[in-house]
């Protein structure tokens, strides 16, 4: 509705039976507790670069997109701060190997980032896959699963991993060289 130009008042009225926001005056309580997820032990929130997260009145550092996890813990809430939050992503420990069931791309992203993987041969790009926003960590991806096609072991392939966030970007390329027997 917002994308179509509706005001916040119209959106609230639509979802809450015609009710429209009004000044609360003396009726406004000192604090309001909002349950994000009822009956679940964990809530996952994906933030953008403009987010503000506050837990029990304490503002948490937010810089760029990230995946935040909130878990119930001893009657309260614990927060798992995303690894690498506020730093530019790097693509490290990149390796391409044959794993029995196909070629496996192994890499580590050091901070939350939007990741795109592309595969090219001497004629140019042959496939591209957007992984979307990923958390920092190590990934093992079979190329045939990722792109839905097998890759010939006799062709020289260039695999590029691009990681980008509001804080920075990184790109690395690995070359898959044909095996000679």
HELIX and SHEET records of a PDB file:
HELIX    1   1 UNK A    8  UNK A   15  1                                   8    
HELIX    2   2 UNK A   25  UNK A   27  5                                   3    
HELIX    3   3 UNK A  143  UNK A  147  1                                   5    
SHEET    1   A 3 UNK A  42  UNK A  47  0                                        
SHEET    2   A 3 UNK A  66  UNK A  73 -1                                        
SHEET    3   A 3 UNK A  76  UNK A  80 -1                                        
SHEET    1   B 2 UNK A  53  UNK A  55  0                                        
SHEET    2   B 2 UNK A  58  UNK A  60 -1                                        
SHEET    1   C 3 UNK A  91  UNK A  98  0                                        
SHEET    2   C 3 UNK A 103  UNK A 109 -1                                        
SHEET    3   C 3 UNK A 137  UNK A 142 -1                                        
SHEET    1   D 4 UNK A 124  UNK A 134  0                                        
SHEET    2   D 4 UNK A 113  UNK A 121 -1                                        
SHEET    3   D 4 UNK A 157  UNK A 164 -1                                        
SHEET    4   D 4 UNK A 169  UNK A 176 -1                                        
END                                                                             
